[in-house]
Every structure is written in structure tokens, then in C-alpha cells.
Amino acid sequence: MDETRTRLTRDGIRLHEASDFEGMRAAGRLAADILDRVAPLVVPGATTAEIDKAVEDMVVQAGATSATIGYKGYQHATCISVNHVVCHGIPSDKKLREGDILNIDVTVIVDGWFGDTSRMYVAGKLPRKAERLVQVTHDALFKGIEAVRPGNTFGDIGHAIQTYVEAHRMSVVRDFCGHGLGQVFHAPPNVLHYGRPGTGPVLEEGMFFTIEPMVNLGRPETKVLSDDWTAVTRDKSLSAQFEHSIGVTADGCEIFTLSPANRFHPTWE
């Protein structure tokens, strides 16, 4: 992007030009398409390392770059978080079991633009308890997205997510949040998934960021394991997450990472 036309809010949030939306569409479309094509690979007996290798191959075949390989020493094209893993799960040779739920998170770089998205999958049949969690988390993301329009605040987004989740007697993780992105992986603002209406920076046209609520069946507390990446629920309750990258438009927002095959929800069949 031409730095001569860079605009920042007083909170340090970049405001992008209308022409920048096309770059984000291309990156988001590829990331979402890769997650569509991953779906048939998520079966009992598969390993998360096998799924990760398939994603890496898809990124290379598309002529794109994985944003996570080499990021702060990380060596995988995905984060895959199974059951009570909240986020940043490292792919491994451990086999998926019947009824496991997992979040697969992928970020690609296309012509300098970052497309970042994640969604839930299930190996085999979705257990009833997990089904409720996945549905509430999915719907909470879209409650947050509904609050995105110029003049609203980031607190409005967090409040919409938090109140919806807590009304279903689940909890919102507070230790991790969404983030700004564009031609960088992470940038201001921090997008909290809880909050009070009318607080935080005001939304303006041209902002790009992720909304990615993590929801636990139990309490919200997490801990990071000794690998310095994997975050799990402290009470070992199940956790779920969905993530979209979006851009604020004149009258609302555009979701850059919509599933081309309408497979964003694990029960799409």
C-alpha cells in the first residue's frame, strides 16, 4: 500500500482505502477455500499433522505463503485445537477420536495481504454437549459481526458476544482476542469478545480486523502449556472458536472469509 495515503485513527488503527478491499477479498477467499477443502480430511483416525501437511500443500499450490510458518518460531501452516484446547494447538501425530471437536485456524498471504480465518470441525458424529457449544460460539461470532458499522464501538462488538454466550450459561475467554490485520498479521486494535456498550475505539470505514470468539462450556480461565503455544481450559472443559476477517464499510461490514462452499459450520452436510 502506498504509505503516502496511510491514515491512522487516534488509537493507531489503520484506515484502508476502497481499493484495498480487493486484496483482502483475495486473501480471505483463499483461506476460506482451503478450510472448505480440509473438511473431508477430518475423520476419526486422522492426525492433525496430516491435516496440517495438506493445508501447507494447498497454500503452496495456490502460489501463496503461510503466515504462520516461521512466525515467532512456529513451524506449521495451521493451529489445530482439539476439545479442551482453546487456541494455538500444535499439529501432532496423535489420532483424532470419534466425537472429537477441533478448530482449524489458517492464515495465508496473497500479494501482501493477510487472510485469517478459523472454524470448527468434528471427527465423526458431533456429541450433543459439543453441538450446543459449537452452535453458541458460531452464533456469537455473527452477533458480534452484526454490531460492526461506523459509529458503533469495539465495546459494542464485545458486549454483543458476551451477553449472547453468557445467556446460554457458557463463558467467553478473556485471555485472547481478535486483532487488526491487512498487510500485516497483527495490528491495532485488540478486538475483545466481551465489554460494555459505547466503550473502546469508534468503528470507522476502512478498518480491517478479525473477530474470533473463544467460548468454553465451563469457566473462562486458560493456561498455556510448556510448549509456550498451546492454550487450554484450566477446568478441562470443552472450548470452541470461529473466526472471520472483516472490513468496515460505509453502512456495515464485509466478511472477507466467507466459505465459498457454505461449509463454515461443521454440520453443513
N, C-alpha and C positions, 0 to 999 in steps of 0.2 A: 504494500500500500504506500502511496505517496505520502511521505511524512509531512509535506507542506500543508496537507489538508487534514492532518490528525487533529481531532477535537477531543478534549477530556472534560468531564464534569468536575466540579469542585471536590468530589470524592475520588477522583482519579480514575473514573470509569470511561473507557474509550467509547466514543460515539462514531459509528461507522457510516459510510456513505451508502446510498441506494445500490450502487454498483457492486459493493462488497457482498451483498446478499447472495449473488450468484456463486461466488467462491464457497460460501458456507453451504449452499444447497448441494453443490457437487460433492463436497467432503462428507456432509451428513448423509447424502443418498448412498454413497459407497459404504459407509459404516453400517447403515441400516440394512443394506442389501447383504452384506457379509453375515450379519446376525440372522437374517432370514435363512440363508443357506446353511447355517450351523445347525438349525433345528433338527434335521433328521439324524444328526450325529449324537444327540443327547439321548442315550438309551442305557438301561442297566448293563453293566459290564464294560462300558467305555471308560476311558480315563480322561481326566481333564487335560493331561499333557497331549493326548491325541487330538483333542478338540482345539487346543492352542496351536498345535502344528498346522492343522487345517486352516485356521484363521490366518496364520502367518503366510501360508502359501497363497491364500486368496488375496491378501494385501499385495504381495509381490506380483502376482499375475495381473493385478489391476494397474500396475505401474505406480503404486502409491507407496507411502512409507508408514511404518508403525511408529506411533508417537511414544509408545511405552518401552520399546526395546532400547536399552541404554539410558533410559530416564532414571537418574539418581541410582544407577547401577542395576536397575531392574532388567531382566533378560527375557521377557515373554511378551507376546503380542496381545495377550488378554490378561485380565484379572478374572478369576473364576471362583466364586464364593459359594460354598455348599452348606446348606442347612443353617447352622448357628454362626457361620462366618458372615460378618456384616459387610465387609468390603475388603478389597486388596488381597483376595485369596490367590495364592501362587499355584499355577498348574502343577500337577504331580502325576505319578503313576498309580495312585490309588483309584480303584474302580468305583464307578457310581453304582449305587444300590437301588433297588425298586423303591420308588417313592421319594428319593432324594430331590430336593429343590435346589436350584442353583441360579445365581446371577452371573451372566457373562457380560463383561464390560470391555469395549474395544474403542480405541481412538486411532484414526488414520489422518495422515497429512496428504492433501491433494493440492498441488500447485501452491503450497504455502499455507493453506487453510486447514484448520483442525476440525474434524468431525468426531464427536464424542457421544456415545450412547450405550446404554445397557438395558437389559431386560431379563425377566425370569424365565426359566425352563424347568421341566420336570422329567426325571428319568422314569418312564413307565406311567403308572396311574397316580394322579395327584391326590394325596391324602386330604381328607375333609378339613382337618385343622389347618393344614398348609394352604388349602384352597381359600379359606377365609382371609388369611394373612396376605396372600398374593393379590386377591381382589381388592382389599382395602388399600394396599400400597399402590396398585395400579390407579385406582380411582383418586387417591390422594394426590398423585402427580398431576392429574388433569384438573383437580380442584385448584392446585397452585397455578397451573397454566392459565386457567380462566381468570385469574386475578391480574394477569400481565396486560397492562395497557398504559399508555402515557398518562401521568398524573397520579397513578397509584404508587405505592411504595413497596420496597422489598419486604417490609414487615407485613404487608397485606398478603403477600405470597405465603410467607411462613405461617401466618395465622390461619389461612385457609386450609393448609395441610395439617397443621397441628390439631385444630378443632375437629376436623373430619376423623383423623386417626384416633384421637382420644375418645370421641363419641362411640367408637367401636371397641373401647377398652383395650387398646394397644398403645404402644409408645413410640415416639419419634426419637431417633438417635440424634444427639446434640454434638457429638464429638467430630462429626464430619459434615461437610456442606457442599453445595454446588459452587460454581465459580465462573468468572468471566473467561471468555476464550475468543478466538478469531485467528490471527496469525501467530498467536502464542497459545500454549497448552493451558496455562493457568494465569489469570489476571484478576484485578478487582472487577466486580465486588465478590465478597463471600456471600453466597446465597443460602441463608439459614432456612431450615424447614420447620421452624417454629418462630413465634414472635407476636408482637402486638400491632394491631391495625394502625396505619398512619406513621409508623416509625421506619427509620432507615432511609437510605437514599431514594429519591424520587425516580421512577422509571421514565426514561426518555427514548424517543425514537432513535434507532441505530445501536442500541445496546445489544450485545451478544452474550449469552451466558447459559449455563446448564441448570436445570432443576432436577434433583436426583434423590428424592427422599428415601431414607433407610428406616424401615419400620420393624419393630420387634414385637413378638407375641407377649413377651414378658416385660421386664424393666428396660429402660433405655441405656443403661451403663454398658460400656465396652472396655475391652483391654486389647493391647497389641502384643502379639506373641514375640518370642525371642528372635524370630527372623526379621523383625523390625518392619514388617509389611502387614501381615495378616491380622485383621481386627475381628474379634469375636464378641458375642454377647457374654457378659460376666455371669449371667444366670443360666447360660447354655440354652436359652430359648431360641426358637427359630427366628430368622431375620429375612427380610425381602427388600428388594430395591428395584426401581425403574428409573431410567434417566433419558431425558431428551435435551438436545441443544436447540435453543430458540433465539430469535431476533425480535426485538420490539419494533412494531410498525406504527404507522400514524394512528391506527384505530384499534390495535390489539397486538397480536404477535404472529409470527410464522414459525412453525416447527420444522426444523431442518432435517430431523432424523426419523420422520415417519416411515413405517415399514412399507416398502413397495408391494409386498405380498400380503399385507394385512396380517402379519404374524407377531405383532408386538406382545400379545397376551398368550401365555403358554397353552391355553385351551382353544386356540384359533381353529383347530380342526372341527 
